[in-house]
Amino acid sequence: MYSSTFIFAKRQFDDEFHRLDQQIAEAARTMPGYLGEEAWENPTTGLVSNVYYWESLEALQALIQHPTHLQAKARQAEWLDGYQVIISQVLRTYGDARLNGRLPIGST
């Protein structure tokens, strides 16, 4: 399993940003190998983190090469005040059963 974490600082979002963001999220959710997602915002720093989980690196690459994702990436400076992407291989997840059904991926 892989995760892609997109961390960014916001600028002003417009209708075009929201349209592209929604299209990318919808495309990801329909791709084979998509496992789930979550989003976090740090109120202290103002940074936002979107995490997507994938069965394989190939599934993740499909989103990276999606035309809408490429379009948004080319225009990111209009809406973001900096970003970082972290691609990780998930070796293991664990925990108790109290969060089952509330997270995009379960413990293994």
Backbone as CSV, one residue per row, in Angstrom:
resi,resn,N_x,N_y,N_z,CA_x,CA_y,CA_z,C_x,C_y,C_z
1,MET,0.853,-1.172,0.000,0.000,0.000,0.000,0.904,1.242,0.000
2,TYR,0.403,2.293,-0.639,1.124,3.564,-0.719,0.214,4.699,-0.266
3,SER,0.828,5.760,0.194,0.074,6.972,0.497,0.742,8.143,-0.208
4,SER,-0.079,9.076,-0.616,0.425,10.339,-1.162,-0.157,11.448,-0.285
5,THR,0.726,12.208,0.322,0.320,13.282,1.219,0.638,14.605,0.553
6,PHE,-0.374,15.411,0.380,-0.250,16.726,-0.247,-0.456,17.760,0.853
7,ILE,0.623,18.459,1.210,0.596,19.471,2.262,0.741,20.832,1.595
8,PHE,-0.134,21.785,1.961,-0.056,23.085,1.314,-0.527,24.208,2.229
9,ALA,-0.076,25.405,1.875,-0.541,26.638,2.520,-1.500,27.311,1.543
10,LYS,-2.606,27.781,2.061,-3.651,28.370,1.218,-3.336,29.812,0.836
11,ARG,-3.772,30.153,-0.344,-3.954,31.531,-0.768,-5.449,31.710,-0.921
12,GLN,-5.865,32.566,-1.801,-7.289,32.764,-2.065,-7.778,31.719,-3.062
13,PHE,-8.808,30.961,-2.703,-9.391,29.982,-3.605,-10.535,30.638,-4.375
14,ASP,-10.642,30.295,-5.657,-11.746,30.793,-6.466,-12.579,29.612,-6.964
15,ASP,-13.588,29.897,-7.762,-14.467,28.842,-8.260,-13.702,27.813,-9.085
16,GLU,-12.721,28.254,-9.857,-11.937,27.333,-10.689,-11.137,26.368,-9.820
17,PHE,-10.561,26.855,-8.733,-9.848,25.968,-7.810,-10.792,24.888,-7.286
18,HIS,-11.949,25.304,-6.790,-12.895,24.348,-6.220,-13.380,23.337,-7.263
19,ARG,-13.574,23.791,-8.491,-14.007,22.896,-9.566,-12.941,21.838,-9.837
20,LEU,-11.696,22.273,-10.005,-10.607,21.331,-10.281,-10.374,20.394,-9.099
21,ASP,-10.419,20.931,-7.903,-10.209,20.118,-6.703,-11.263,19.018,-6.622
22,GLN,-12.505,19.357,-6.893,-13.588,18.372,-6.862,-13.412,17.328,-7.959
23,GLN,-13.010,17.753,-9.138,-12.813,16.816,-10.237,-11.677,15.845,-9.954
24,ILE,-10.605,16.335,-9.341,-9.483,15.466,-8.994,-9.912,14.446,-7.947
25,ALA,-10.637,14.890,-6.931,-11.104,13.976,-5.884,-12.024,12.906,-6.474
26,GLU,-12.926,13.310,-7.357,-13.842,12.351,-7.985,-13.075,11.367,-8.862
27,ALA,-12.099,11.860,-9.608,-11.296,10.975,-10.459,-10.546,9.960,-9.603
28,ALA,-9.949,10.414,-8.509,-9.209,9.507,-7.630,-10.118,8.406,-7.109
29,ARG,-11.300,8.770,-6.653,-12.225,7.798,-6.049,-12.707,6.733,-7.025
30,THR,-12.651,7.017,-8.327,-13.113,6.045,-9.312,-11.975,5.210,-9.893
31,MET,-10.744,5.505,-9.534,-9.597,4.786,-10.100,-9.392,3.437,-9.427
32,PRO,-9.098,2.415,-10.218,-8.743,1.130,-9.624,-7.510,1.314,-8.729
33,GLY,-7.562,0.734,-7.545,-6.445,0.840,-6.620,-6.591,1.924,-5.582
34,TYR,-7.609,2.772,-5.705,-7.882,3.805,-4.704,-8.443,3.131,-3.452
35,LEU,-7.884,3.462,-2.282,-8.332,2.852,-1.031,-9.070,3.818,-0.105
36,GLY,-8.778,5.098,-0.213,-9.436,6.061,0.664,-8.619,7.323,0.801
37,GLU,-9.160,8.245,1.575,-8.499,9.537,1.756,-8.912,10.152,3.077
38,GLU,-8.127,11.109,3.496,-8.459,11.909,4.671,-7.818,13.277,4.510
39,ALA,-8.318,14.250,5.236,-7.793,15.619,5.157,-7.662,16.168,6.570
40,TRP,-6.633,16.973,6.754,-6.359,17.578,8.056,-5.958,19.026,7.856
41,GLU,-6.289,19.853,8.810,-5.834,21.239,8.798,-5.241,21.552,10.164
42,ASN,-4.059,22.144,10.158,-3.391,22.532,11.395,-3.768,23.979,11.693
43,PRO,-4.576,24.232,12.729,-5.021,25.599,13.004,-3.887,26.524,13.440
44,THR,-2.800,25.966,13.943,-1.666,26.783,14.371,-0.871,27.308,13.180
45,THR,-0.581,26.421,12.223,0.238,26.815,11.069,-0.606,27.214,9.863
46,GLY,-1.869,26.787,9.836,-2.725,27.040,8.682,-2.477,26.085,7.538
47,LEU,-1.593,25.105,7.709,-1.314,24.146,6.647,-2.427,23.115,6.550
48,VAL,-2.687,22.683,5.321,-3.696,21.664,5.031,-2.978,20.432,4.506
49,SER,-3.460,19.260,4.895,-2.874,18.003,4.444,-3.977,17.102,3.912
50,ASN,-3.841,16.691,2.661,-4.735,15.712,2.050,-3.936,14.434,1.827
51,VAL,-4.437,13.324,2.360,-3.750,12.036,2.247,-4.629,11.088,1.458
52,TYR,-4.061,10.525,0.388,-4.742,9.511,-0.402,-4.001,8.191,-0.217
53,TYR,-4.754,7.078,-0.145,-4.176,5.745,0.023,-4.445,4.920,-1.230
54,TRP,-3.417,4.150,-1.639,-3.455,3.416,-2.905,-2.955,1.991,-2.708
55,GLU,-3.518,1.057,-3.474,-3.063,-0.338,-3.430,-1.659,-0.490,-3.995
56,SER,-1.310,0.328,-4.983,-0.029,0.169,-5.676,0.504,1.526,-6.115
57,LEU,1.781,1.522,-6.440,2.399,2.729,-6.975,1.816,3.062,-8.349
58,GLU,1.453,2.048,-9.110,0.846,2.260,-10.434,-0.500,2.978,-10.305
59,ALA,-1.271,2.620,-9.295,-2.558,3.288,-9.077,-2.336,4.757,-8.729
60,LEU,-1.371,5.031,-7.894,-1.026,6.415,-7.543,-0.571,7.180,-8.780
61,GLN,0.256,6.559,-9.591,0.752,7.214,-10.808,-0.394,7.581,-11.751
62,ALA,-1.458,6.788,-11.755,-2.608,7.093,-12.617,-3.213,8.439,-12.247
63,LEU,-3.296,8.732,-10.959,-3.817,10.042,-10.553,-2.823,11.145,-10.899
64,ILE,-1.553,10.907,-10.665,-0.534,11.923,-10.943,-0.559,12.322,-12.422
65,GLN,-0.841,11.367,-13.306,-0.854,11.638,-14.748,-2.232,12.040,-15.281
66,HIS,-3.234,12.086,-14.415,-4.584,12.453,-14.863,-4.573,13.887,-15.391
67,PRO,-5.218,14.164,-16.527,-5.189,15.505,-17.128,-5.653,16.624,-16.184
68,THR,-6.665,16.377,-15.380,-7.143,17.418,-14.466,-6.124,17.696,-13.382
69,HIS,-5.450,16.656,-12.899,-4.395,16.855,-11.904,-3.247,17.674,-12.500
70,LEU,-2.870,17.357,-13.723,-1.797,18.099,-14.389,-2.188,19.562,-14.602
71,GLN,-3.444,19.804,-14.934,-3.937,21.169,-15.125,-3.863,21.949,-13.806
72,ALA,-4.307,21.344,-12.721,-4.269,22.013,-11.419,-2.831,22.248,-10.962
73,LYS,-1.969,21.281,-11.191,-0.566,21.428,-10.790,0.085,22.599,-11.525
74,ALA,-0.237,22.775,-12.793,0.335,23.866,-13.574,-0.113,25.235,-13.059
75,ARG,-1.255,25.277,-12.385,-1.809,26.550,-11.912,-1.709,26.719,-10.399
76,GLN,-1.016,25.813,-9.710,-1.020,25.812,-8.253,-0.574,27.136,-7.636
77,ALA,0.342,27.858,-8.259,0.842,29.111,-7.682,-0.247,30.178,-7.558
78,GLU,-1.329,30.036,-8.330,-2.448,30.974,-8.222,-3.201,30.815,-6.903
79,TRP,-3.198,29.586,-6.361,-4.047,29.285,-5.209,-3.281,28.880,-3.958
80,LEU,-2.013,28.490,-4.115,-1.257,27.978,-2.985,-0.066,28.867,-2.672
81,ASP,0.247,28.932,-1.401,1.419,29.675,-0.937,2.487,28.673,-0.511
82,GLY,2.734,27.715,-1.379,3.719,26.672,-1.133,3.056,25.324,-0.919
83,TYR,3.776,24.264,-1.346,3.258,22.910,-1.157,4.403,21.915,-1.101
84,GLN,4.083,20.742,-0.581,5.011,19.614,-0.563,4.187,18.346,-0.724
85,VAL,4.719,17.391,-1.488,4.079,16.102,-1.673,5.012,15.036,-1.118
86,ILE,4.447,14.140,-0.325,5.218,13.044,0.261,4.587,11.741,-0.216
87,ILE,5.366,10.928,-0.924,4.921,9.615,-1.381,5.574,8.593,-0.459
88,SER,4.744,7.752,0.148,5.255,6.791,1.129,4.712,5.400,0.854
89,GLN,5.535,4.403,1.155,5.054,3.031,1.159,4.646,2.712,2.591
90,VAL,3.423,2.253,2.752,2.903,1.930,4.078,3.320,0.505,4.403
91,LEU,4.112,0.355,5.448,4.588,-0.966,5.835,3.611,-1.696,6.736
92,ARG,2.910,-0.922,7.570,1.992,-1.551,8.515,1.078,-0.503,9.111
93,THR,-0.123,-0.894,9.431,-1.024,-0.069,10.216,-1.491,-0.920,11.396
94,TYR,-1.740,-0.285,12.527,-2.241,-1.039,13.683,-2.979,-0.107,14.618
95,GLY,-3.716,-0.669,15.521,-4.487,0.083,16.499,-5.572,-0.803,17.077
96,ASP,-6.414,-0.222,17.879,-7.524,-0.999,18.408,-8.729,-0.848,17.477
97,ALA,-9.815,-1.476,17.790,-10.962,-1.527,16.890,-11.889,-0.323,17.009
98,ARG,-11.597,0.612,17.892,-12.540,1.706,18.121,-12.672,2.674,16.951
99,LEU,-11.707,2.732,16.064,-11.797,3.624,14.908,-12.235,2.894,13.635
100,ASN,-12.525,1.599,13.730,-12.965,0.849,12.552,-14.169,1.532,11.919
101,GLY,-14.120,1.696,10.614,-15.203,2.331,9.891,-15.109,3.838,9.844
102,ARG,-14.202,4.427,10.617,-14.054,5.890,10.627,-12.800,6.349,9.904
103,LEU,-11.950,5.417,9.515,-10.727,5.724,8.783,-10.803,5.118,7.385
104,PRO,-10.071,5.699,6.423,-10.141,5.180,5.052,-9.494,3.817,4.892
105,ILE,-8.581,3.436,5.796,-7.932,2.133,5.740,-7.976,1.528,7.126
106,GLY,-7.962,0.222,7.186,-8.028,-0.459,8.472,-6.668,-0.952,8.932
107,SER,-6.622,-1.461,10.124,-5.398,-2.042,10.659,-5.154,-3.390,10.029
108,THR,-3.871,-3.719,9.892,-3.507,-5.026,9.344,-2.717,-5.805,10.357
